[in-house]
């Protein structure tokens, strides 16, 4: 099995492709919301954990027992959107939290496998 075991779901091993390097992207995505001035309150560590779980679920639903960077990109906006609070600047931009998250994802991209 390539990668590091992250958890067990219903007796199946769930691994991260690329030896676990995808994990680095989860924190990077959450931190990007905290650093963005459009948000008064960004994604917490707990949100990053939810992102990991969401990416794992996406992989399982795709019939894989490993997480790919695309899984992170797929679930990122929907997983953290409700956890964020727009700042006055963010509200004034006319963009929704979902759109700002898509902009963040476009800027930082999916986690890279090394």
Legacy VTK file of the C-alpha trace (Angstrom):
# vtk DataFile Version 3.0
C-alpha trace
ASCII
DATASET POLYDATA
POINTS 114 float
0.000 0.000 0.000
1.479 3.327 -1.044
1.194 6.163 1.428
0.517 6.550 5.118
-2.542 5.147 6.820
-4.753 8.002 8.036
-7.699 6.181 9.513
-9.897 3.161 9.181
-13.435 3.504 7.930
-15.615 0.379 8.109
-12.514 -1.792 8.280
-10.991 -0.327 5.114
-7.626 1.395 5.210
-7.739 4.936 3.968
-4.348 6.207 2.844
-2.921 9.381 1.458
-1.312 9.088 -1.940
2.280 10.253 -2.156
3.409 9.195 1.302
1.186 11.584 3.210
2.291 14.839 1.615
-1.312 15.707 0.748
-1.825 16.386 4.469
0.293 19.521 4.162
-2.337 21.028 1.884
-5.135 20.772 4.410
-3.491 23.209 6.801
-2.433 25.463 3.946
-6.021 25.782 2.738
-7.368 26.569 6.207
-4.569 29.090 6.856
-5.351 30.850 3.570
-8.849 31.645 4.860
-7.440 33.098 8.091
-4.980 35.276 6.172
-7.570 36.573 3.679
-8.888 40.014 4.597
-12.293 39.135 3.121
-12.901 36.994 6.211
-13.232 38.272 9.736
-13.130 34.700 10.982
-11.276 32.065 8.952
-11.232 28.283 9.048
-10.058 26.773 12.319
-7.979 23.693 13.000
-11.256 21.856 13.473
-12.270 22.970 9.961
-9.011 21.520 8.612
-9.879 18.211 10.286
-13.333 18.347 8.667
-11.593 18.985 5.346
-9.496 15.853 5.818
-12.627 13.831 6.608
-14.450 15.295 3.619
-11.580 14.457 1.277
-11.494 10.932 2.692
-15.234 10.572 2.083
-14.816 11.871 -1.471
-12.138 9.251 -2.098
-14.306 6.471 -0.684
-17.284 7.544 -2.786
-14.996 7.445 -5.820
-14.074 3.859 -5.000
-10.558 4.653 -3.804
-8.893 3.921 -0.485
-6.516 6.875 -0.837
-6.961 10.641 -1.006
-5.846 12.633 -4.030
-5.238 16.388 -4.197
-8.352 16.659 -6.388
-10.415 15.345 -3.453
-9.264 18.294 -1.358
-10.176 20.732 -4.130
-13.562 19.105 -4.523
-14.651 19.441 -0.895
-12.786 22.561 0.246
-15.406 25.262 -0.492
-18.381 23.249 0.756
-16.583 22.027 3.863
-15.454 25.382 5.224
-17.931 27.923 3.817
-20.363 27.757 6.735
-17.478 28.088 9.218
-16.397 31.512 7.945
-17.484 35.041 8.763
-17.130 37.679 6.071
-15.437 40.924 7.086
-16.929 44.292 6.124
-14.381 44.328 3.282
-15.561 40.898 2.149
-19.202 41.927 2.287
-18.404 45.090 0.346
-16.712 43.114 -2.413
-20.069 41.733 -3.536
-18.619 38.216 -3.597
-20.088 35.316 -1.668
-17.947 33.285 0.736
-18.191 30.422 -1.776
-16.741 32.619 -4.546
-13.917 33.883 -2.309
-13.065 30.287 -1.405
-12.961 29.380 -5.096
-10.586 32.328 -5.635
-8.366 31.059 -2.801
-8.373 27.574 -4.303
-7.463 28.990 -7.729
-4.591 30.928 -6.156
-3.047 28.213 -3.988
-4.255 25.188 -5.959
-4.645 21.642 -4.792
-1.987 20.087 -2.585
0.923 18.712 -4.592
2.205 15.161 -4.449
5.974 15.041 -4.033
LINES 1 115
114 0 1 2 3 4 5 6 7 8 9 10 11 12 13 14 15 16 17 18 19 20 21 22 23 24 25 26 27 28 29 30 31 32 33 34 35 36 37 38 39 40 41 42 43 44 45 46 47 48 49 50 51 52 53 54 55 56 57 58 59 60 61 62 63 64 65 66 67 68 69 70 71 72 73 74 75 76 77 78 79 80 81 82 83 84 85 86 87 88 89 90 91 92 93 94 95 96 97 98 99 100 101 102 103 104 105 106 107 108 109 110 111 112 113
